[in-house]
Amino acid sequence: MFENQKILKWMRFLTFASIVVLVFFTFVSVSITALSHIFIFLPGIYFLAKAIQEKNYCLSKSGSALFALIIIGIVSIILNPMPLTKIFGLKYYFLGGILAPFAYADNFKYFFSKKKTKILTNSVFLMAAFASLVGIYALYTGFNPIKWKPAAHLFRASGLYGMYMTYGYGIGFLLICSFGLLIYWKRVKEFLGVKWHLLTFVINFLGLILSATRGALLGFVVAIPLLFFQKGKKWVVGTYLIGTIFLSALTFGTSFGQKLFFERTYSNAQRMSHFQAAYYAVKESPYFGLGFRNFESNSVRIKKEYNIEWSNIGGHAHNNFLEQMASTGFFGLIALLCFLFFWAKEMAARKDLVGLVSIAFIAYFIGSGMVQYTFGDGENVFFIMFIYALGQSLPRLEFEKGEDNYGK
C-alpha cells in the first residue's frame, strides 16, 4: 500500500486540505473547521502506519503524555454514569495532536513549496483580522453582516464566534504567534508580507481589547516577554515593564479599564464559586474525576450540596487545571502538566523561531488558562493542537547570521 503512488498522492492532498481548512476557517467558522478532522483522519492513520513499518515511529514525550491524557479521559468516562459517546470529544487531541504530526511532517517535506507556505502564512492572520473586523463592526452597530443577525454581545467584541470569551482567548493565542513573527520578521520575510502583517496584528489586538477578556490580556502580557528571551534578560525584563505600564495605564487611566478590572465583581464571584465547586468535585472523585468534560453538568448539584454561592449558575471550572482535575482526577492533571512540560522542553531544544514562539504560546496557555477553560473549548483546541502539531512536524528553521543567533 505504501508503494502505491496514487494512494500516497491522495494522502498528501488530504493532509494539505486539512491544513488549508485550519488556516482559513479556524477563526471564521467552527463547523467548517471540523472538516480538518475529516480530512486528516485517513492520512494520519496512513502515515502513522508507514512510520511503524519503516521503523521510524517515535512518539515524543509530549505526544506520549497527550496520549496518556486521552486514555485517562476515556477511563474517566467509562467509570462515571455518562454517555460513552462523550469519548468522541477527545478527538481534538487524538486527531490534532497524535495523528496530525505524522501527516504534517510528510507534507512539509514532500508537498509544500515556498509559494504555498507564503500564501498560508499570510492567510491565517488575514482571515483572523477579517473576523475581528466583522466583530468590531457588529459591536458598534449591533448587527453582524456576515451572519446576518444581531451582534453576539452588546458590549463585547466576539469576532465571528457566538461567544466573546471564546473569541478573546482564541485571538490571544494567534497574537502570540503574530507578535513573534513581527519581532523576527527578517527570518521569515520571504514568507511574510510585513506591512500587511502589522496591520492584521493591530486589528486583532484591537479585537482582543474590545472583547474585554481580562485573562487573555493578562496572559498576553505574561507571554510576550518570552519572545525576547533570545535577545537577553534586559529585553525580557524591559518588556515586562512595558506590559505592566500598559496594563496600569489601561486600568487606572481609562473608564474602560476600570470597568474591566474593578467593576465586574459579579464575574469574579462566579469564578470563585466555580473554583470551589471544582475543589469539591475532586474530593468526590480524586483519581479519575467526574468524567471528561462532565464537571459542568455536575456543577449546580455540587454548589447546592456544599452550600456554595451562585448555586443556580452552572458551568465549567473557568480554569484549565481545575477543570482537568475535576473531570479526569489527579491522573488527568498529571498528564496535562507532563504534556505542557515536555512540549515546552521539546520546543526549547529546537533553538529556532518555531520553538521560541511555541514557548510563549505555552506560557499564554498557562497564564490565560488560570481564569478560563480553553483546553476544552472546541474553537480554541483546534488552534492549540494545530500549533502543537506544527512544532512537532516542522523542520528546524536555521537562523541567519548576525543579531539573530539564537541557538548558535
N, C-alpha and C positions, 0 to 999 in steps of 0.2 A: 504493500500500500504506500509506503514512504518513498518508493521509487517512481510512483505514478505522478508524472509531472502535471497532469491535468488536475488531480486532486490537490497537489501542493499549491498550484496556482490559485485555485478556489479558496483554499485555507488562508493564503496570504491576502487575497482580496477581501474576504470576510473580516479578517483582523483589521485591515485598513479601514473598512467601512465602520467597524466598531469605534475606532479612534476618531473618525470623522464625526460620528454622531455625538460623541462626548465633547468634542471641540466646539461644535456648532450649537448644541442644544442643552448643555448642562445648566446654563443659566436662563434658558428660554422656555423649555417645556420638559417637565419630568416624565410625561407619558411618552414623548418621542425619545428621550434619553434612554428609556428602558429597552429600546431596540439594540443598544450597545451590548446588553447581556445576551440577547438572542443571537447577535452576530458573533460574539466571542466564544460561545459555548463549544461549538464543534472545533474551531481552531485551537482553543485551549486544551481540549482533550487530545487532539491530534498531535500538537507539538509537545505536550507532556509525555505522551506515549512514545513519540520519536526520541525525546531526550532519554527516556528509560531504556529504549532499545539500543541507543548509541552509547549507553553507559555514561551519559553526560548530565544525568539528573542530579541536581544538588539543590535542595530547598534551603534557602538561607535560614539563619537562626530566627530572624524576624518572621519569615514565612512559616517556620515551624511553630512559633508562638501564636501566629494568627490561626493556623490550622488547629492548634490546641483550643483556642478560643471558640472556634466553630464547633468542635467536638463537645466542649463543655456546654455550649449553648444548646446543642441537641439533647444532651443528657438532662439539662435543666427543664427542657420542655417535656421530656418523657416522664420525669419524676413528679411533675405537677399536673393538676387537673385542668388542662388546657388543650385546645385542638392541636393535633400533630401537624396540621398544615402550617403552623407558625414556624416550622423548620425552614420553610421556603424564604422566610425573612432573612436567613443567614446567607442567602445567595449573593448579596452585595460583597461580602468578604471572600467567599469562595471563588466566584467568577472574576471579580475585580482584583483580588489580592493574591489568589493562589494560581489560577489558570492563566489569567491575562499576561503576566510577565513572560511566560514561555513563548506565547504567540507574539508578543511585542518584540522580544529580543530577535526573533527571526525576521520580523518585518523591518526593523531598523537596519538590519544587516543586509537584506536582500531586496527589499521592496521600496524603501524610502529613497528620495532624492532631495537635493538642496531646494528645488522648486517646491516640492510637496511640503517640506519642513517649513519653509518660509510662509507659505500660504496658511498652514495650520497654526503656526506660532502666532501670527498676526490675528488670525480669525478668532481664536478663543477670547482674546481681550476685546476685540471689536464687537463680538456678539454679546459679551457681558456688558459692555458700555451701552449698546443698544437697549438691552433690558433695563439698565439703570436709568437711561434717559426716559424710557417709557414710564418707569416707576415714578420718577421725579415729576414728569408731566401729569401723571394721574394724581399725585399728591396735591399739586397746586390747582388742578382743575376739577378734581373729584371724579374724573372719568378716565378709564383705561381704553384707549382707541384700538389696541391690538386685540384685547379680549372682548371689546365692545360691551363693557359693563362698568358699573361704578368701581372706584378705586377700592382695593382690598382693605385699606385703612385710611381714615380721615386725616390722621396727623403723623403718619409714619410711612416712609417710602418702602415699597415691597418688591420693586423690580417687576418681573413678570411672574413672580411666585404669588401664591394666595396668602402667604404668611410673612409678615415683616421680619420676624426673628430668623426664619429660615434664610431669607434673602440677606439680612445684615451679617449673620455669621458666615454664610457661604461666600459673600463677596469679600469678606475679610481674608479668607483663605486665598482667593485669587489675588488680592492686593499684595500679599506677601511675595508671591511669585513675580508679580508685575514690578514691584519695587526692586527686587533682586536683579531683574533684567535691566532696569534703568541704571542702577549703580554700576553694573559691569557691562554696559551696552557694547563696549569695544569687542568683547569676547563673542558676541552674538550679532554683530552689526550686519553680517551677510544674510541673516535670517530675520532681522527685526527692523521695521520702519520706525526709527526712534521718535520722530516728531509725532506720528500718529499714536505711538505707544504712550507717549507722555500725555497726550490728550485723553486717551482712554483711562489712564491712571487717575487723572483729575476728575473725570466724570464718575468713575467707580468709587473714588474716595468720597466724593460729594454724596453719592448714594449711600455709602456706609454711614456718614454723619447723619443724613436725613432719616435713616432707618431707626435712629435713636436706640441702638443696641449697645448698651454700656459695656457688656462683657466683650463684645467684638472690638470696641475701641481700646479697651484696656489690654486685650490680648495682642492687638496690633502694636501698641506702644512697647509691650514686653518683648515681642518677637523681632521687630525691625532692627534693633541694635546688633543682633547676632549676625546680620548680613554684613556687618563691618568687622567681624572678628578677624578676618584675614588682614585687614589694614592696621590692626594693632589695638591695644587696650584703650588708648586715648580716644580712638574713634568710637569704640563701644560705649565708654562712659559718657563721652560728649553727646552721643545720640540719645542715650537715656535721659540726659539733662534736657535736651531739646524736646523730647517727648513729654517729659514732666512739665516743662514750661508751657507747652502747647495745651496739655490737658488742664493745667491750672488756669490758663487764660480762658479756655473754653468754659470751665466750671464756674469760675468766680467773676469772669468778665462779661458773660452773656446771660441773658434770661433763659436762652435755650439750654445752656449748660447747667444752670441752677435747677431748672425743671428736671433735667435728665438725671442729675445725681442727688438732689436733695428733696424733691417734691414727690417722688414716686415711692412713698413709704409702703403703700399697699402692695406693690410689686415685691419689695424686699420682704415683707411679712409673709407673702405667699411662698416665696422661695424658701424661707426658713422653715415653713410648715412642711414643704416637700422634703427638705433635708432631714427633718425629724422623722417623717414617715419612712424615709429610706433606711434610717438607722434602725427603726423597729422592724422593718422588713428583714433586715439582716439578722436581727435577733431571732426572728421566727424561723428563718431557714438560712443558716450561716454558710453552708458548704456549697450548695448549688442554687441558692436563691429561690425566688418565686416563679422562675421560668423566664426565658429570654423575652424581653420587652413586655413582661407581664406585670411589672410593678404598677404601671399606670392604671390598669384595671382593678388593682387592689388598693390604690392609694386612699380613696374615700373611706373604704372599710377600715383601714389601719388608722386613719386620723380619728374616726369616730370611736374606735375601740380603745385608743390610747389617749383620748381627750386632747387632741392636737387642734390648734386653731385652724380656721378656714377648712373645716371638715366637709363643707359642701362642695369644695372645688378639688377635683382630681387632676391628675397629670403625671408626667414623668418627673424624675428627680431634679431636673434642671442642673445636672452635674454629671459629666461623663463617668466619673469614677464611682460615685454613689449609685448611679443607675446600673452600672455594670455589676456592682456588688449586690444591690438589691435584687436584680434579675437573675444573676448567674452565680452569686455567692462569692466567697473568698477565692475559690479556684478561678472563677471568671475574672476577678480583679487582678489576680497574679498574672494570668495570661495576657491581659491588656497591658499591664505595666511592663512585662517582658517584651511584648511586641514593640512598644514605644522605645524602650531602652535599646534593644537590638537594632531597630530601624535607625535610631539616631547614631548608634555606633557604626553601623554599616555606611551611613551617609558621610560621617566624618572620615572614614577610611578612604572614600573616593577621592578626597582632596581636589575637588573640582567645583564648578559652579552649580551643578545639579545637587551635589552633596551639601553645599553651603546653603542654598535656598531651602532644601529639604529640612535641614536642622531648624531654620527659622520657622518653617511650616509646622514642624512638630511642636515647637515652643508655643506657637499660636494655638494649636490644638489643645495643649495643656492649659494655657492661660485662659483662653476664652471658654474652654470646657468646664471651668470651675462653676460657671453660672448658667450653663446651657448644655443640653444633651444633643451634641452634634453627631455623635458616632452612631446614632440610631435614626437620624433624620435622612430619609432616602436621598433627597436632593444633595445634601452635603456629603453623604457617604459615597455617592458616585464620584465626586471630585476628589475626596480624600484617597480613595482606593486607586484612582487614576494617577495621582501624583506618586503614590507609593509604588505602583506598577512601573511607572517611568523610571523611578530611581533604581528599581531592581533590574531593569532591562536595557536602559540606555548605555551605550559605550561611554567610557570615561572621556570627558572633554578636556583636552590639553589646554593649558593656559599660554597666552602669549608672553614673550619675554618682557622685562621691564617692571613696572609697578604692580602688575597683576601676576604675582609669582606664588600664589597660594599652592602649597604642596611641593615646591621646588626645594 
